[in-house]
Amino acid sequence: MRLLTLSDAVWSRPGEFALARCEGCGAAFLSPRPPREAIGFYYKDLYRGDGLKFEEQLQYSAIAGVLNRRRLADLFRRRRPKPGERHLDVGCGVGALVVRTAQATGATVAGVDFDPNAVATLARNGAGLLVEAHEGMLAQQVFPAGSFATCSMIHFLEHSFDPRAELRLAHSLLEEG
């Protein structure tokens, strides 16, 4: 495990954070994580829902477009969802990857995020596409087992308090194979 000390250069939240990276798989996460009762502070006012917040501009920027094309290429190397299939994006934020996935594949793409403003922005930006916007945590959704062909969790697991449970739940929602 490798540790790196960081400050919040994007949102300017106070404090220093230790980012741990697994040398085996490359997964990164805060160690220690902020406690559950304090985590809301770090997300407060992150999404306004009016299209003017930095987060939305960032996710729909040219740089994000390049990153999302790479993310999609990586996802599609594993399995590209087809029209008629469903893709799940957990922790979708304002949904730039959700929208791009729907546009690129013709599949129905469901985005899940706990922030109501982010979900509202996804619904607005996904209008006219096969996009579903779901508010809440993944465990609060009522998706049937096996109802998705593929799943993504970009910048999600490092925020989870129980990543193994999140992965088990996401796996149960995937089709066989």
Backbone as numpy.savetxt, mean C-alpha at the origin, in Angstrom:
# Nx Ny Nz CAx CAy CAz Cx Cy Cz
20.94 -8.66 10.56 20.08 -7.49 10.56 20.99 -6.26 10.56
20.69 -5.35 9.68 21.45 -4.10 9.59 20.56 -2.95 10.04
21.09 -2.01 10.84 20.33 -0.87 11.33 20.85 0.43 10.74
19.92 1.33 10.45 20.23 2.65 9.93 19.36 3.64 10.70
19.95 4.73 11.21 19.19 5.73 11.94 18.74 6.82 10.98
17.43 7.14 11.04 16.83 8.10 10.13 16.02 9.14 10.90
15.83 10.28 10.26 14.85 11.25 10.72 13.79 11.34 9.63
12.65 11.93 9.94 11.56 12.03 8.99 11.79 13.24 8.08
12.44 13.02 6.95 12.78 14.10 6.02 11.61 14.49 5.12
10.59 13.67 5.03 9.46 13.96 4.14 8.36 14.70 4.89
7.90 14.17 6.03 6.77 14.74 6.74 7.18 15.59 7.94
8.47 15.62 8.26 9.02 16.44 9.35 8.43 16.11 10.71
8.11 14.85 10.95 7.66 14.43 12.27 8.91 14.36 13.16
8.79 14.71 14.45 9.97 14.72 15.32 10.46 13.32 15.65
11.73 13.24 15.99 12.32 12.00 16.46 13.30 11.39 15.47
14.02 10.40 15.98 14.90 9.59 15.15 14.36 8.18 15.16
14.56 7.49 14.05 13.99 6.17 13.88 15.07 5.21 13.40
15.08 4.02 13.97 16.03 3.00 13.53 15.35 2.12 12.50
15.91 2.07 11.32 15.38 1.23 10.25 16.23 -0.04 10.20
15.60 -1.17 10.43 16.29 -2.46 10.38 16.02 -3.09 9.01
17.03 -3.70 8.44 16.88 -4.37 7.15 17.39 -5.80 7.28
16.55 -6.75 6.88 16.94 -8.15 6.87 17.91 -8.38 5.71
19.08 -8.88 6.01 20.07 -9.11 4.96 19.70 -10.30 4.08
18.80 -11.16 4.56 18.37 -12.31 3.77 17.37 -11.95 2.68
16.31 -11.21 3.06 15.24 -10.92 2.10 15.17 -9.45 1.70
15.84 -8.58 2.45 15.83 -7.16 2.12 14.67 -6.38 2.72
13.77 -7.04 3.44 12.65 -6.34 4.06 13.17 -5.34 5.09
12.56 -4.17 5.15 12.96 -3.14 6.10 11.79 -2.77 6.98
12.09 -2.41 8.24 11.05 -2.03 9.17 11.66 -1.20 10.30
10.83 -0.40 10.94 11.29 0.38 12.09 11.49 -0.55 13.27
12.60 -0.34 13.99 12.88 -1.16 15.16 13.51 -0.28 16.23
12.81 0.01 17.31 11.47 -0.48 17.61 10.41 0.33 16.86
9.27 -0.30 16.66 8.14 0.41 16.03 7.52 1.34 17.06
6.93 2.45 16.60 6.17 3.27 17.55 5.05 2.41 18.14
4.70 2.63 19.41 3.61 1.83 20.00 2.28 2.12 19.31
1.38 1.15 19.34 0.06 1.29 18.71 -0.65 2.58 19.12
-0.58 2.90 20.41 -1.31 4.09 20.89 -0.69 5.40 20.39
0.52 5.37 19.85 1.18 6.59 19.37 1.24 6.68 17.85
0.93 5.61 17.15 1.14 5.57 15.70 0.27 6.58 14.95
-0.91 6.87 15.47 -1.80 7.82 14.81 -1.16 9.19 14.60
-0.29 9.59 15.51 0.40 10.88 15.40 1.19 10.98 14.09
1.80 9.88 13.67 2.66 9.90 12.49 1.87 9.96 11.19
0.59 9.63 11.24 -0.26 9.66 10.05 -1.25 10.82 10.05
-1.34 11.54 11.18 -2.31 12.63 11.32 -2.12 13.66 10.20
-3.21 13.98 9.54 -3.22 15.00 8.48 -2.34 14.66 7.29
-2.03 13.40 7.09 -1.19 13.01 5.96 -1.96 13.18 4.65
-3.24 12.84 4.65 -4.08 12.97 3.47 -5.22 13.93 3.78
-5.41 14.93 2.97 -6.51 15.86 3.19 -7.73 15.46 2.38
-7.53 14.76 1.27 -8.67 14.32 0.46 -9.13 15.33 -0.57
-8.47 16.49 -0.65 -8.91 17.51 -1.60 -8.01 17.61 -2.83
-7.06 16.70 -2.94 -6.19 16.70 -4.12 -5.04 17.67 -4.04
-4.90 18.38 -2.93 -3.85 19.39 -2.83 -2.69 18.95 -1.94
-2.84 17.86 -1.24 -1.82 17.44 -0.29 -0.60 16.90 -1.01
0.55 17.12 -0.42 1.83 16.70 -0.97 1.85 15.20 -1.29
1.24 14.38 -0.42 1.25 12.93 -0.63 0.64 12.55 -1.97
-0.49 13.17 -2.32 -1.12 12.85 -3.59 -0.25 13.33 -4.75
0.28 14.53 -4.64 1.16 15.04 -5.68 2.38 14.14 -5.84
2.90 13.66 -4.71 4.06 12.77 -4.74 3.73 11.45 -5.43
2.61 10.82 -5.06 2.26 9.51 -5.62 1.92 9.58 -7.11
1.48 10.73 -7.58 1.11 10.85 -8.99 2.15 11.64 -9.78
3.35 11.82 -9.24 4.41 12.58 -9.90 5.11 11.73 -10.95
5.97 12.37 -11.74 6.76 11.65 -12.75 7.68 10.62 -12.09
8.28 10.99 -10.95 9.18 10.06 -10.25 8.39 8.85 -9.78
7.20 9.08 -9.21 6.36 7.96 -8.77 5.96 7.10 -9.96
5.73 7.73 -11.12 5.39 6.97 -12.32 6.49 5.98 -12.68
7.74 6.42 -12.61 8.88 5.54 -12.88 8.92 4.41 -11.86
8.79 4.75 -10.58 8.81 3.72 -9.53 7.65 2.74 -9.69
6.46 3.25 -9.99 5.32 2.36 -10.14 5.44 1.48 -11.38
6.05 1.97 -12.44 6.29 1.10 -13.60 7.22 -0.05 -13.21
8.23 0.25 -12.40 9.13 -0.81 -11.91 8.39 -1.79 -11.02
7.56 -1.25 -10.14 6.78 -2.12 -9.24 5.84 -3.01 -10.04
5.19 -2.44 -11.04 4.29 -3.23 -11.88 5.06 -4.30 -12.65
6.21 -3.93 -13.19 7.03 -4.91 -13.92 7.41 -6.07 -13.00
7.77 -5.74 -11.75 8.13 -6.78 -10.79 6.92 -7.66 -10.48
5.77 -7.04 -10.25 4.54 -7.80 -10.00 4.20 -8.68 -11.19
4.25 -8.12 -12.39 3.85 -8.84 -13.60 4.81 -9.97 -13.95
6.07 -9.88 -13.52 7.00 -11.00 -13.72 6.52 -12.21 -12.93
5.92 -11.96 -11.79 5.42 -13.05 -10.95 4.08 -13.56 -11.48
3.16 -12.64 -11.72 1.83 -13.01 -12.24 1.09 -11.73 -12.61
0.73 -11.59 -13.85 0.00 -10.40 -14.31 -1.50 -10.68 -14.22
-2.24 -9.88 -13.45 -3.69 -10.10 -13.42 -4.31 -9.81 -14.78
-5.31 -10.61 -15.13 -5.96 -10.49 -16.44 -7.33 -9.84 -16.28
-7.89 -9.32 -17.38 -9.27 -8.83 -17.31 -10.18 -9.92 -16.75
-11.05 -9.54 -15.85 -11.93 -10.51 -15.19 -11.37 -11.00 -13.86
-10.08 -10.80 -13.63 -9.48 -11.18 -12.35 -9.43 -9.95 -11.44
-9.05 -10.19 -10.18 -8.95 -9.11 -9.20 -7.55 -9.06 -8.60
-7.08 -7.84 -8.38 -5.80 -7.59 -7.71 -6.10 -6.81 -6.43
-5.40 -7.13 -5.35 -5.56 -6.45 -4.07 -4.30 -5.65 -3.76
-4.46 -4.36 -3.43 -3.34 -3.53 -3.00 -3.63 -3.07 -1.57
-2.84 -3.56 -0.62 -3.03 -3.27 0.80 -2.16 -2.09 1.19
-2.76 -1.12 1.87 -2.04 0.10 2.24 -1.85 0.99 1.03
-2.91 1.15 0.25 -2.83 1.78 -1.07 -2.63 3.29 -1.04
-2.81 3.93 0.12 -2.71 5.38 0.15 -3.72 6.00 -0.81
-3.29 6.99 -1.57 -4.20 7.66 -2.51 -4.38 6.89 -3.81
-3.71 5.75 -3.93 -4.03 4.80 -4.98 -3.38 4.93 -6.33
-2.24 5.58 -6.43 -1.59 5.71 -7.74 -1.27 4.34 -8.34
-0.78 3.41 -7.52 -0.46 2.07 -8.04 -1.74 1.32 -8.40
-2.79 1.51 -7.64 -4.09 0.88 -7.93 -4.57 1.32 -9.31
-4.56 2.63 -9.54 -5.03 3.18 -10.81 -4.16 2.66 -11.96
-2.85 2.68 -11.80 -1.95 2.22 -12.87 -2.14 0.72 -13.15
-2.37 -0.07 -12.10 -2.60 -1.50 -12.29 -3.89 -1.74 -13.07
-4.95 -1.04 -12.72 -6.22 -1.17 -13.43 -6.06 -0.76 -14.89
-5.36 0.34 -15.14 -5.16 0.81 -16.51 -4.33 -0.18 -17.33
-3.30 -0.75 -16.72 -2.37 -1.63 -17.45 -2.94 -3.01 -17.72
-3.88 -3.47 -16.88 -4.30 -4.86 -16.98 -5.76 -5.07 -17.38
-6.61 -4.11 -17.09 -8.05 -4.32 -17.29 -8.66 -5.16 -16.20
-7.86 -5.54 -15.19 -8.36 -6.30 -14.04 -9.04 -5.34 -13.08
-9.90 -5.87 -12.23 -10.47 -5.09 -11.14 -9.42 -5.00 -10.05
-9.18 -3.81 -9.54 -8.16 -3.61 -8.51 -8.81 -3.02 -7.27
-8.65 -3.71 -6.15 -9.20 -3.26 -4.87 -8.07 -2.68 -4.04
-8.24 -1.42 -3.63 -7.28 -0.78 -2.73 -7.85 -0.69 -1.34
-7.02 -0.98 -0.34 -7.43 -0.92 1.06 -6.49 0.03 1.80
-7.07 0.99 2.52 -6.27 1.88 3.35 -7.11 2.33 4.54
-6.47 2.59 5.67 -7.20 2.97 6.87 -7.62 4.44 6.87
-7.02 5.25 5.99 -7.29 6.68 6.02 -8.47 7.04 5.11
-9.55 7.61 5.66 -10.73 7.91 4.84 -10.45 8.91 3.72
-9.57 9.87 3.95 -9.25 10.84 2.90 -8.48 10.19 1.75
-7.56 9.28 2.09 -6.83 8.56 1.05 -7.78 7.72 0.21
-8.72 7.03 0.87 -9.68 6.19 0.16 -10.58 7.04 -0.73
-10.98 8.21 -0.25 -11.81 9.11 -1.06 -11.04 9.59 -2.29
-9.75 9.86 -2.12 -8.92 10.28 -3.25 -8.79 9.15 -4.26
-8.58 7.92 -3.77 -8.51 6.76 -4.67 -9.82 6.62 -5.44
-10.94 6.73 -4.76 -12.25 6.60 -5.44 -12.39 7.66 -6.53
-11.96 8.87 -6.24 -12.05 9.96 -7.22 -11.11 9.69 -8.42
-9.88 9.30 -8.14 -8.91 9.08 -9.22 -9.16 7.79 -9.99
-9.88 6.87 -9.37 -10.18 5.60 -10.04 -11.52 5.58 -10.74
-12.24 6.71 -10.71 -13.55 6.78 -11.34 -13.44 6.42 -12.82
-14.31 5.56 -13.29 -14.30 5.14 -14.69 -13.43 3.93 -14.94
-12.70 3.49 -13.93 -11.87 2.29 -14.04 -12.47 1.20 -13.16
-11.96 -0.01 -13.31 -12.40 -1.11 -12.45 -11.62 -1.05 -11.14
-11.96 -0.07 -10.32 -11.26 0.20 -9.07 -12.27 0.16 -7.93
-11.90 -0.55 -6.86 -12.69 -0.58 -5.62 -11.86 0.11 -4.54
-12.46 1.00 -3.78 -11.78 1.70 -2.69 -12.39 1.25 -1.38
-11.58 0.65 -0.51 -12.06 0.09 0.76 -11.34 0.75 1.93
-12.12 1.29 2.85 -11.56 1.95 4.03 -11.43 0.95 5.18
-10.32 1.05 5.91 -10.09 0.22 7.08 -8.85 -0.62 6.93
-8.64 -1.48 7.88 -7.51 -2.41 7.85 -7.93 -3.65 7.05
-6.96 -4.39 6.57 -7.27 -5.59 5.78 -8.14 -6.55 6.58
-7.85 -6.72 7.86 -8.60 -7.66 8.69 -10.07 -7.24 8.87
-10.39 -5.98 8.61 -11.76 -5.49 8.75 -12.59 -5.69 7.47
-11.95 -6.08 6.40 -12.66 -6.25 5.12 -13.36 -7.60 5.10
-14.34 -7.75 4.23 -15.10 -9.00 4.14 -14.90 -9.65 2.77
-13.66 -9.75 2.35 -13.35 -10.40 1.08 -13.41 -11.92 1.27
-14.03 -12.63 0.34 -14.04 -14.09 0.44 -12.65 -14.68 0.18
-12.37 -15.80 0.80 -11.11 -16.50 0.57 -10.98 -16.80 -0.92
-9.77 -16.65 -1.44 -9.50 -16.98 -2.84 -10.07 -16.00 -3.84
-10.40 -14.78 -3.43 -11.07 -13.86 -4.34 -10.13 -12.95 -5.14
-8.81 -13.10 -4.97 -7.86 -12.27 -5.71 -6.83 -13.14 -6.41
-6.45 -12.71 -7.61 -5.40 -13.41 -8.36 -4.02 -12.99 -7.87
-3.88 -11.72 -7.51 -2.58 -11.17 -7.10 -2.79 -10.16 -5.97
-1.68 -9.82 -5.30 -1.73 -8.89 -4.18 -0.42 -8.11 -4.11
-0.50 -6.84 -3.75 0.69 -6.04 -3.48 0.54 -5.35 -2.13
1.69 -5.11 -1.48 1.73 -4.42 -0.19 2.94 -3.48 -0.21
2.92 -2.49 -1.08 4.04 -1.58 -1.25 4.07 -0.60 -0.08
5.19 -0.52 0.61 5.33 0.36 1.78 4.23 0.11 2.80
3.96 -1.16 3.05 2.91 -1.50 4.01 3.44 -2.31 5.18
4.11 -3.41 4.91 4.50 -4.32 5.99 5.38 -3.66 7.04
6.20 -2.69 6.62 7.06 -2.03 7.60 6.25 -1.20 8.59
4.96 -0.95 8.31 4.09 -0.21 9.22 3.19 -1.14 10.04
3.19 -2.40 9.71 2.29 -3.35 10.35 2.81 -3.74 11.73
1.89 -3.94 12.67 2.27 -4.41 13.99 2.34 -5.93 14.04
1.78 -6.60 13.05 1.83 -8.05 12.99 1.96 -8.48 11.52
3.15 -8.29 10.93 3.30 -8.58 9.50 3.01 -10.03 9.13
3.32 -10.97 10.00 3.03 -12.38 9.68 1.53 -12.60 9.54
0.76 -12.02 10.44 -0.71 -12.17 10.37 -1.24 -11.50 9.10
-0.69 -10.35 8.75 -1.12 -9.64 7.53 -0.82 -10.50 6.30
0.36 -11.09 6.27 0.73 -11.95 5.13 -0.14 -13.20 5.07
-0.41 -13.81 6.23 -1.28 -15.01 6.25 -2.68 -14.65 5.72
-3.20 -13.51 6.16 -4.53 -13.10 5.72 -4.53 -12.82 4.22
-3.54 -12.09 3.74 -3.46 -11.79 2.30 -3.35 -13.09 1.51
-2.55 -14.03 2.00 -2.39 -15.32 1.31 -3.72 -16.07 1.22
-4.52 -15.99 2.29 -5.82 -16.68 2.27 -6.78 -16.07 1.26
-6.54 -14.83 0.88 -7.42 -14.16 -0.08 -7.01 -14.43 -1.53
-5.84 -15.07 -1.71 -5.38 -15.37 -3.07 -5.95 -16.67 -3.58
-6.14 -16.73 -4.89 -6.58 -17.95 -5.55 -5.52 -19.04 -5.37
-5.91 -20.28 -5.55 -4.94 -21.37 -5.53 -3.89 -21.15 -6.61
-2.66 -21.50 -6.31 -1.59 -21.40 -7.30 -0.88 -20.08 -7.26
